[in-house]
């Protein structure tokens, strides 16, 4: 199953589903209750968590990965 990423550098990307979260290019996206229509299908939305993104100088050291 695929999901839609919202916010952050991966905004608009469609990726394979994770359980509670998805990591896309070192950024964390967390599951939401939202769904969005894309390409004729309803995809669950995963929202960007900006405090867990390597470009912000964060990552494994603060348990974001």
C-alpha positions as CSV (number, residue, x, y, z in Angstrom):
1,X,0.0,0.0,0.0
2,X,1.2,3.5,-0.8
3,X,0.8,6.7,1.2
4,X,1.1,10.5,0.5
5,X,3.7,12.6,2.2
6,X,2.7,16.2,3.3
7,X,5.0,19.0,4.3
8,X,8.8,19.1,4.4
9,X,11.1,18.2,1.5
10,X,9.1,15.1,0.5
11,X,5.8,17.0,0.1
12,X,3.6,15.3,-2.5
13,X,5.7,12.1,-2.8
14,X,3.9,8.8,-2.9
15,X,5.9,6.1,-1.0
16,X,5.3,2.6,0.4
17,X,3.4,2.5,3.6
18,X,5.1,2.3,7.0
19,X,3.2,1.5,10.2
20,X,3.3,4.6,12.4
21,X,5.9,6.5,10.5
22,X,7.9,6.7,7.2
23,X,11.5,7.9,6.7
24,X,12.1,9.8,3.5
25,X,15.6,11.0,2.8
26,X,16.4,11.3,6.5
27,X,13.1,13.1,7.4
28,X,10.4,11.6,9.5
29,X,6.7,11.5,8.5
30,X,4.1,10.4,10.9
31,X,0.7,8.8,10.2
32,X,-2.4,10.9,10.3
33,X,-6.1,10.2,10.1
34,X,-6.3,12.2,6.8
35,X,-6.8,10.8,3.3
36,X,-6.1,12.5,0.0
37,X,-7.2,11.6,-3.5
38,X,-4.3,11.2,-5.9
39,X,-4.3,9.5,-9.3
40,X,-7.8,8.1,-8.8
41,X,-7.0,6.5,-5.4
42,X,-7.4,7.5,-1.8
43,X,-4.1,7.6,0.0
44,X,-3.4,7.9,3.7
45,X,-1.5,11.1,4.5
46,X,1.7,11.1,6.6
47,X,2.7,14.5,7.9
48,X,6.3,15.8,8.1
49,X,7.8,16.2,11.5
50,X,10.3,19.1,11.1
51,X,12.2,18.5,14.4
52,X,13.3,15.1,13.0
53,X,15.0,16.1,9.8
54,X,18.8,15.9,9.2
55,X,18.9,19.3,7.4
56,X,17.8,20.8,10.8
57,X,20.9,19.2,12.5
58,X,18.9,16.5,14.1
59,X,18.5,12.8,13.6
60,X,19.7,9.7,15.4
61,X,21.1,11.6,18.4
62,X,17.6,12.7,19.5
63,X,15.8,9.3,18.7
64,X,14.1,10.7,15.6
65,X,15.2,7.8,13.4
